[in-house]
Amino acid sequence: MKQQTLQKSISISGVGLHTGKTVDMTLRPAEPGTGFRFRRMDIEDKPIILADANKVVGTNRGTTLRQRDVQIATVEHVLSALVGMGIDNALIEVNGPELPIMDGSAGPFVKIIEEAGIVKQDADREYFEAIEPISYRDEETGSEIMFLPEDGFEVTTLVDFQSPILGQQYAFLDDLNDYKEAIAPARTFVFVHELENLLDQNLIKGGSLDNAIVIANKKMSSEALARLAKKMGKEDLKVRKEGVLNTIDLHFKNEPARHKLLDVMGDLALVGVRLKGKIVAHKPGHKINTAFAKKLKRLYAERKKLKGKPEYNPDIPPLMDTNEIQKLLPHRFPFLLVDKVIALDEKQVVGIKNISHDQYFFQGHFPGNPVFPGVLQIEALAQAGGILALSMMDDPGCWDTYFIKIENTKLRNMVKPGDTLILKMELVAPIRRGLCTMYGIAYVGNKIACEGELTAQLVKRTKDEA
């Protein structure tokens, strides 16, 4: 499958749910690999906010993103429409702090996407495929989301509002071609008791019976209805027998469950790539949706890094053994942490470190539960990086590498006796003025043990030292 974007730009205007002010939004085509980006046109320099799960800062009645000190709110409906219509890349320009709520569904956004047209791009679509079950549970609410192996893309939402009006509902989508008719028209909803609290908090200034289904899950007195009508700026409010205010007809019997599915798709767009598998969401909400999106985004990034994991076959003779490594590095027992080099070119090096139980640091580092120290994992990467840097010098045995900066470093998995560390270091930029910046990843099997960016300075030894 190829990536897709809009054929042309198109605009729409509506009211912001929380501010109550008119918001203008324009969808624009974007280059392959751009993903979804928001641009605040009402702020100087027109800052960009990435549609990224790690940018989520709020999930109260909608999903809010922030990049630096700039926010954009209620992003889930337009993101759901873009994903549901097969769009991969788009720039979303808006002249306010939130997206227009329209009728509370994704339907109006689907309509303008169709009007703009969709074009294929000369780039393959990226997928994160569920090759094993992945789940996330919120113990406080009992909500749970699972990502299960499945050909194609499916979403199932199961909700239980513990209300005599709605009760238990479920919705299902197994073909994106059905999104336009089956999911996009499903409107957001709110219970009366939630509505009163939100109004008292000075929120949902743009909320009305035109952009949300308001459900009374218990019998309301005429005085309570009159008080609520006054808060909403309405002359009067009525409750239908089934509990929907002002005789609004539902688009579907299970419209709330379908809207929850709509939200799940919009929030999971923040993973940044298409999903291949089956999503099953029990009692979903923006909080758990976006938390799960963060987890999937992290797992996808780790999987991409594992695709670059070097293959190690101990039957193949190494490029360098310990004796040859010692001609480059000044380190000796017990501090030489690279046993051999299996790959080396002008851009990267791959070294091997075998971890055995009899090494000195296990005597005092978690005795009884031996763990290879994280700082020594980083040191092993640094020594492998030193081999890479020194191999490019005309007289490599006359130089030393001193690491002067370590950034963005993460220790991901424990390393224990019996493990074999595969140490991969890549140049981030050409060596200039004796400074060398590399990115390193240490693998054990199909797991990343640690990773980080290291900067070293190459210093020539004096004649006495050499």
Secondary structure as a PSIPRED ss2 file (coil, helix, strand):
# PSIPRED VFORMAT (PSIPRED V4.0)

   1 M C   1.000  0.000  0.000
   2 K E   0.000  0.000  1.000
   3 Q E   0.000  0.000  1.000
   4 Q E   0.000  0.000  1.000
   5 T E   0.000  0.000  1.000
   6 L E   0.000  0.000  1.000
   7 Q C   1.000  0.000  0.000
   8 K C   1.000  0.000  0.000
   9 S C   1.000  0.000  0.000
  10 I E   0.000  0.000  1.000
  11 S E   0.000  0.000  1.000
  12 I E   0.000  0.000  1.000
  13 S E   0.000  0.000  1.000
  14 G E   0.000  0.000  1.000
  15 V E   0.000  0.000  1.000
  16 G E   0.000  0.000  1.000
  17 L C   1.000  0.000  0.000
  18 H C   1.000  0.000  0.000
  19 T C   1.000  0.000  0.000
  20 G C   1.000  0.000  0.000
  21 K C   1.000  0.000  0.000
  22 T E   0.000  0.000  1.000
  23 V E   0.000  0.000  1.000
  24 D E   0.000  0.000  1.000
  25 M E   0.000  0.000  1.000
  26 T E   0.000  0.000  1.000
  27 L E   0.000  0.000  1.000
  28 R E   0.000  0.000  1.000
  29 P E   0.000  0.000  1.000
  30 A C   1.000  0.000  0.000
  31 E C   1.000  0.000  0.000
  32 P C   1.000  0.000  0.000
  33 G C   1.000  0.000  0.000
  34 T C   1.000  0.000  0.000
  35 G C   1.000  0.000  0.000
  36 F E   0.000  0.000  1.000
  37 R E   0.000  0.000  1.000
  38 F E   0.000  0.000  1.000
  39 R E   0.000  0.000  1.000
  40 R E   0.000  0.000  1.000
  41 M C   1.000  0.000  0.000
  42 D C   1.000  0.000  0.000
  43 I C   1.000  0.000  0.000
  44 E C   1.000  0.000  0.000
  45 D C   1.000  0.000  0.000
  46 K C   1.000  0.000  0.000
  47 P C   1.000  0.000  0.000
  48 I E   0.000  0.000  1.000
  49 I E   0.000  0.000  1.000
  50 L E   0.000  0.000  1.000
  51 A C   1.000  0.000  0.000
  52 D C   1.000  0.000  0.000
  53 A H   0.000  1.000  0.000
  54 N H   0.000  1.000  0.000
  55 K H   0.000  1.000  0.000
  56 V E   0.000  0.000  1.000
  57 V E   0.000  0.000  1.000
  58 G E   0.000  0.000  1.000
  59 T C   1.000  0.000  0.000
  60 N C   1.000  0.000  0.000
  61 R C   1.000  0.000  0.000
  62 G C   1.000  0.000  0.000
  63 T C   1.000  0.000  0.000
  64 T E   0.000  0.000  1.000
  65 L E   0.000  0.000  1.000
  66 R E   0.000  0.000  1.000
  67 Q E   0.000  0.000  1.000
  68 R C   1.000  0.000  0.000
  69 D C   1.000  0.000  0.000
  70 V E   0.000  0.000  1.000
  71 Q E   0.000  0.000  1.000
  72 I E   0.000  0.000  1.000
  73 A E   0.000  0.000  1.000
  74 T C   1.000  0.000  0.000
  75 V C   1.000  0.000  0.000
  76 E H   0.000  1.000  0.000
  77 H H   0.000  1.000  0.000
  78 V H   0.000  1.000  0.000
  79 L H   0.000  1.000  0.000
  80 S H   0.000  1.000  0.000
  81 A H   0.000  1.000  0.000
  82 L H   0.000  1.000  0.000
  83 V H   0.000  1.000  0.000
  84 G H   0.000  1.000  0.000
  85 M C   1.000  0.000  0.000
  86 G C   1.000  0.000  0.000
  87 I C   1.000  0.000  0.000
  88 D C   1.000  0.000  0.000
  89 N E   0.000  0.000  1.000
  90 A E   0.000  0.000  1.000
  91 L E   0.000  0.000  1.000
  92 I E   0.000  0.000  1.000
  93 E E   0.000  0.000  1.000
  94 V E   0.000  0.000  1.000
  95 N C   1.000  0.000  0.000
  96 G C   1.000  0.000  0.000
  97 P C   1.000  0.000  0.000
  98 E E   0.000  0.000  1.000
  99 L C   1.000  0.000  0.000
 100 P E   0.000  0.000  1.000
 101 I C   1.000  0.000  0.000
 102 M C   1.000  0.000  0.000
 103 D C   1.000  0.000  0.000
 104 G C   1.000  0.000  0.000
 105 S C   1.000  0.000  0.000
 106 A C   1.000  0.000  0.000
 107 G H   0.000  1.000  0.000
 108 P H   0.000  1.000  0.000
 109 F H   0.000  1.000  0.000
 110 V H   0.000  1.000  0.000
 111 K H   0.000  1.000  0.000
 112 I H   0.000  1.000  0.000
 113 I H   0.000  1.000  0.000
 114 E H   0.000  1.000  0.000
 115 E H   0.000  1.000  0.000
 116 A H   0.000  1.000  0.000
 117 G C   1.000  0.000  0.000
 118 I E   0.000  0.000  1.000
 119 V E   0.000  0.000  1.000
 120 K E   0.000  0.000  1.000
 121 Q E   0.000  0.000  1.000
 122 D E   0.000  0.000  1.000
 123 A E   0.000  0.000  1.000
 124 D E   0.000  0.000  1.000
 125 R C   1.000  0.000  0.000
 126 E C   1.000  0.000  0.000
 127 Y E   0.000  0.000  1.000
 128 F E   0.000  0.000  1.000
 129 E E   0.000  0.000  1.000
 130 A C   1.000  0.000  0.000
 131 I C   1.000  0.000  0.000
 132 E C   1.000  0.000  0.000
 133 P C   1.000  0.000  0.000
 134 I E   0.000  0.000  1.000
 135 S E   0.000  0.000  1.000
 136 Y E   0.000  0.000  1.000
 137 R E   0.000  0.000  1.000
 138 D E   0.000  0.000  1.000
 139 E C   1.000  0.000  0.000
 140 E C   1.000  0.000  0.000
 141 T C   1.000  0.000  0.000
 142 G C   1.000  0.000  0.000
 143 S E   0.000  0.000  1.000
 144 E E   0.000  0.000  1.000
 145 I E   0.000  0.000  1.000
 146 M E   0.000  0.000  1.000
 147 F E   0.000  0.000  1.000
 148 L E   0.000  0.000  1.000
 149 P C   1.000  0.000  0.000
 150 E C   1.000  0.000  0.000
 151 D C   1.000  0.000  0.000
 152 G C   1.000  0.000  0.000
 153 F E   0.000  0.000  1.000
 154 E E   0.000  0.000  1.000
 155 V E   0.000  0.000  1.000
 156 T E   0.000  0.000  1.000
 157 T E   0.000  0.000  1.000
 158 L E   0.000  0.000  1.000
 159 V E   0.000  0.000  1.000
 160 D E   0.000  0.000  1.000
 161 F C   1.000  0.000  0.000
 162 Q C   1.000  0.000  0.000
 163 S C   1.000  0.000  0.000
 164 P C   1.000  0.000  0.000
 165 I C   1.000  0.000  0.000
 166 L C   1.000  0.000  0.000
 167 G C   1.000  0.000  0.000
 168 Q E   0.000  0.000  1.000
 169 Q E   0.000  0.000  1.000
 170 Y E   0.000  0.000  1.000
 171 A E   0.000  0.000  1.000
 172 F E   0.000  0.000  1.000
 173 L E   0.000  0.000  1.000
 174 D C   1.000  0.000  0.000
 175 D C   1.000  0.000  0.000
 176 L H   0.000  1.000  0.000
 177 N H   0.000  1.000  0.000
 178 D H   0.000  1.000  0.000
 179 Y H   0.000  1.000  0.000
 180 K H   0.000  1.000  0.000
 181 E H   0.000  1.000  0.000
 182 A H   0.000  1.000  0.000
 183 I C   1.000  0.000  0.000
 184 A C   1.000  0.000  0.000
 185 P C   1.000  0.000  0.000
 186 A C   1.000  0.000  0.000
 187 R C   1.000  0.000  0.000
 188 T C   1.000  0.000  0.000
 189 F E   0.000  0.000  1.000
 190 V E   0.000  0.000  1.000
 191 F E   0.000  0.000  1.000
 192 V H   0.000  1.000  0.000
 193 H H   0.000  1.000  0.000
 194 E H   0.000  1.000  0.000
 195 L H   0.000  1.000  0.000
 196 E H   0.000  1.000  0.000
 197 N H   0.000  1.000  0.000
 198 L H   0.000  1.000  0.000
 199 L H   0.000  1.000  0.000
 200 D H   0.000  1.000  0.000
 201 Q C   1.000  0.000  0.000
 202 N C   1.000  0.000  0.000
 203 L C   1.000  0.000  0.000
 204 I C   1.000  0.000  0.000
 205 K C   1.000  0.000  0.000
 206 G C   1.000  0.000  0.000
 207 G C   1.000  0.000  0.000
 208 S C   1.000  0.000  0.000
 209 L C   1.000  0.000  0.000
 210 D C   1.000  0.000  0.000
 211 N C   1.000  0.000  0.000
 212 A C   1.000  0.000  0.000
 213 I E   0.000  0.000  1.000
 214 V E   0.000  0.000  1.000
 215 I E   0.000  0.000  1.000
 216 A C   1.000  0.000  0.000
 217 N C   1.000  0.000  0.000
 218 K C   1.000  0.000  0.000
 219 K C   1.000  0.000  0.000
 220 M C   1.000  0.000  0.000
 221 S C   1.000  0.000  0.000
 222 S H   0.000  1.000  0.000
 223 E H   0.000  1.000  0.000
 224 A H   0.000  1.000  0.000
 225 L H   0.000  1.000  0.000
 226 A H   0.000  1.000  0.000
 227 R H   0.000  1.000  0.000
 228 L H   0.000  1.000  0.000
 229 A H   0.000  1.000  0.000
 230 K H   0.000  1.000  0.000
 231 K H   0.000  1.000  0.000
 232 M H   0.000  1.000  0.000
 233 G C   1.000  0.000  0.000
 234 K C   1.000  0.000  0.000
 235 E C   1.000  0.000  0.000
 236 D C   1.000  0.000  0.000
 237 L C   1.000  0.000  0.000
 238 K C   1.000  0.000  0.000
 239 V E   0.000  0.000  1.000
 240 R C   1.000  0.000  0.000
 241 K C   1.000  0.000  0.000
 242 E C   1.000  0.000  0.000
 243 G C   1.000  0.000  0.000
 244 V E   0.000  0.000  1.000
 245 L E   0.000  0.000  1.000
 246 N C   1.000  0.000  0.000
 247 T C   1.000  0.000  0.000
 248 I C   1.000  0.000  0.000
 249 D C   1.000  0.000  0.000
 250 L C   1.000  0.000  0.000
 251 H C   1.000  0.000  0.000
 252 F C   1.000  0.000  0.000
 253 K C   1.000  0.000  0.000
 254 N C   1.000  0.000  0.000
 255 E H   0.000  1.000  0.000
 256 P H   0.000  1.000  0.000
 257 A H   0.000  1.000  0.000
 258 R H   0.000  1.000  0.000
 259 H H   0.000  1.000  0.000
 260 K H   0.000  1.000  0.000
 261 L H   0.000  1.000  0.000
 262 L H   0.000  1.000  0.000
 263 D H   0.000  1.000  0.000
 264 V H   0.000  1.000  0.000
 265 M H   0.000  1.000  0.000
 266 G H   0.000  1.000  0.000
 267 D H   0.000  1.000  0.000
 268 L H   0.000  1.000  0.000
 269 A H   0.000  1.000  0.000
 270 L H   0.000  1.000  0.000
 271 V H   0.000  1.000  0.000
 272 G C   1.000  0.000  0.000
 273 V C   1.000  0.000  0.000
 274 R E   0.000  0.000  1.000
 275 L E   0.000  0.000  1.000
 276 K E   0.000  0.000  1.000
 277 G E   0.000  0.000  1.000
 278 K E   0.000  0.000  1.000
 279 I E   0.000  0.000  1.000
 280 V E   0.000  0.000  1.000
 281 A E   0.000  0.000  1.000
 282 H E   0.000  0.000  1.000
 283 K C   1.000  0.000  0.000
 284 P C   1.000  0.000  0.000
 285 G C   1.000  0.000  0.000
 286 H H   0.000  1.000  0.000
 287 K H   0.000  1.000  0.000
 288 I H   0.000  1.000  0.000
 289 N H   0.000  1.000  0.000
 290 T H   0.000  1.000  0.000
 291 A H   0.000  1.000  0.000
 292 F H   0.000  1.000  0.000
 293 A H   0.000  1.000  0.000
 294 K H   0.000  1.000  0.000
 295 K H   0.000  1.000  0.000
 296 L H   0.000  1.000  0.000
 297 K H   0.000  1.000  0.000
 298 R H   0.000  1.000  0.000
 299 L H   0.000  1.000  0.000
 300 Y H   0.000  1.000  0.000
 301 A H   0.000  1.000  0.000
 302 E H   0.000  1.000  0.000
 303 R H   0.000  1.000  0.000
 304 K H   0.000  1.000  0.000
 305 K H   0.000  1.000  0.000
 306 L H   0.000  1.000  0.000
 307 K H   0.000  1.000  0.000
 308 G C   1.000  0.000  0.000
 309 K C   1.000  0.000  0.000
 310 P C   1.000  0.000  0.000
 311 E C   1.000  0.000  0.000
 312 Y C   1.000  0.000  0.000
 313 N C   1.000  0.000  0.000
 314 P C   1.000  0.000  0.000
 315 D C   1.000  0.000  0.000
 316 I C   1.000  0.000  0.000
 317 P C   1.000  0.000  0.000
 318 P C   1.000  0.000  0.000
 319 L C   1.000  0.000  0.000
 320 M E   0.000  0.000  1.000
 321 D C   1.000  0.000  0.000
 322 T H   0.000  1.000  0.000
 323 N H   0.000  1.000  0.000
 324 E H   0.000  1.000  0.000
 325 I H   0.000  1.000  0.000
 326 Q H   0.000  1.000  0.000
 327 K H   0.000  1.000  0.000
 328 L H   0.000  1.000  0.000
 329 L C   1.000  0.000  0.000
 330 P C   1.000  0.000  0.000
 331 H C   1.000  0.000  0.000
 332 R C   1.000  0.000  0.000
 333 F C   1.000  0.000  0.000
 334 P C   1.000  0.000  0.000
 335 F C   1.000  0.000  0.000
 336 L C   1.000  0.000  0.000
 337 L C   1.000  0.000  0.000
 338 V C   1.000  0.000  0.000
 339 D C   1.000  0.000  0.000
 340 K E   0.000  0.000  1.000
 341 V E   0.000  0.000  1.000
 342 I E   0.000  0.000  1.000
 343 A E   0.000  0.000  1.000
 344 L E   0.000  0.000  1.000
 345 D C   1.000  0.000  0.000
 346 E C   1.000  0.000  0.000
 347 K C   1.000  0.000  0.000
 348 Q E   0.000  0.000  1.000
 349 V E   0.000  0.000  1.000
 350 V E   0.000  0.000  1.000
 351 G E   0.000  0.000  1.000
 352 I E   0.000  0.000  1.000
 353 K E   0.000  0.000  1.000
 354 N E   0.000  0.000  1.000
 355 I C   1.000  0.000  0.000
 356 S C   1.000  0.000  0.000
 357 H C   1.000  0.000  0.000
 358 D C   1.000  0.000  0.000
 359 Q C   1.000  0.000  0.000
 360 Y H   0.000  1.000  0.000
 361 F H   0.000  1.000  0.000
 362 F H   0.000  1.000  0.000
 363 Q H   0.000  1.000  0.000
 364 G C   1.000  0.000  0.000
 365 H C   1.000  0.000  0.000
 366 F C   1.000  0.000  0.000
 367 P C   1.000  0.000  0.000
 368 G C   1.000  0.000  0.000
 369 N C   1.000  0.000  0.000
 370 P C   1.000  0.000  0.000
 371 V C   1.000  0.000  0.000
 372 F C   1.000  0.000  0.000
 373 P C   1.000  0.000  0.000
 374 G H   0.000  1.000  0.000
 375 V H   0.000  1.000  0.000
 376 L H   0.000  1.000  0.000
 377 Q H   0.000  1.000  0.000
 378 I H   0.000  1.000  0.000
 379 E H   0.000  1.000  0.000
 380 A H   0.000  1.000  0.000
 381 L H   0.000  1.000  0.000
 382 A H   0.000  1.000  0.000
 383 Q H   0.000  1.000  0.000
 384 A H   0.000  1.000  0.000
 385 G H   0.000  1.000  0.000
 386 G H   0.000  1.000  0.000
 387 I H   0.000  1.000  0.000
 388 L H   0.000  1.000  0.000
 389 A H   0.000  1.000  0.000
 390 L H   0.000  1.000  0.000
 391 S H   0.000  1.000  0.000
 392 M C   1.000  0.000  0.000
 393 M C   1.000  0.000  0.000
 394 D C   1.000  0.000  0.000
 395 D C   1.000  0.000  0.000
 396 P H   0.000  1.000  0.000
 397 G H   0.000  1.000  0.000
 398 C H   0.000  1.000  0.000
 399 W E   0.000  0.000  1.000
 400 D E   0.000  0.000  1.000
 401 T E   0.000  0.000  1.000
 402 Y E   0.000  0.000  1.000
 403 F E   0.000  0.000  1.000
 404 I E   0.000  0.000  1.000
 405 K E   0.000  0.000  1.000
 406 I E   0.000  0.000  1.000
 407 E E   0.000  0.000  1.000
 408 N E   0.000  0.000  1.000
 409 T E   0.000  0.000  1.000
 410 K E   0.000  0.000  1.000
 411 L E   0.000  0.000  1.000
 412 R C   1.000  0.000  0.000
 413 N C   1.000  0.000  0.000
 414 M C   1.000  0.000  0.000
 415 V C   1.000  0.000  0.000
 416 K C   1.000  0.000  0.000
 417 P C   1.000  0.000  0.000
 418 G C   1.000  0.000  0.000
 419 D C   1.000  0.000  0.000
 420 T E   0.000  0.000  1.000
 421 L E   0.000  0.000  1.000
 422 I E   0.000  0.000  1.000
 423 L E   0.000  0.000  1.000
 424 K E   0.000  0.000  1.000
 425 M E   0.000  0.000  1.000
 426 E E   0.000  0.000  1.000
 427 L E   0.000  0.000  1.000
 428 V C   1.000  0.000  0.000
 429 A C   1.000  0.000  0.000
 430 P C   1.000  0.000  0.000
 431 I C   1.000  0.000  0.000
 432 R E   0.000  0.000  1.000
 433 R C   1.000  0.000  0.000
 434 G C   1.000  0.000  0.000
 435 L E   0.000  0.000  1.000
 436 C E   0.000  0.000  1.000
 437 T E   0.000  0.000  1.000
 438 M E   0.000  0.000  1.000
 439 Y E   0.000  0.000  1.000
 440 G E   0.000  0.000  1.000
 441 I E   0.000  0.000  1.000
 442 A E   0.000  0.000  1.000
 443 Y E   0.000  0.000  1.000
 444 V E   0.000  0.000  1.000
 445 G C   1.000  0.000  0.000
 446 N C   1.000  0.000  0.000
 447 K E   0.000  0.000  1.000
 448 I E   0.000  0.000  1.000
 449 A E   0.000  0.000  1.000
 450 C E   0.000  0.000  1.000
 451 E E   0.000  0.000  1.000
 452 G E   0.000  0.000  1.000
 453 E E   0.000  0.000  1.000
 454 L E   0.000  0.000  1.000
 455 T E   0.000  0.000  1.000
 456 A E   0.000  0.000  1.000
 457 Q E   0.000  0.000  1.000
 458 L E   0.000  0.000  1.000
 459 V E   0.000  0.000  1.000
 460 K E   0.000  0.000  1.000
 461 R C   1.000  0.000  0.000
 462 T C   1.000  0.000  0.000
 463 K C   1.000  0.000  0.000
 464 D C   1.000  0.000  0.000
 465 E C   1.000  0.000  0.000
 466 A C   1.000  0.000  0.000
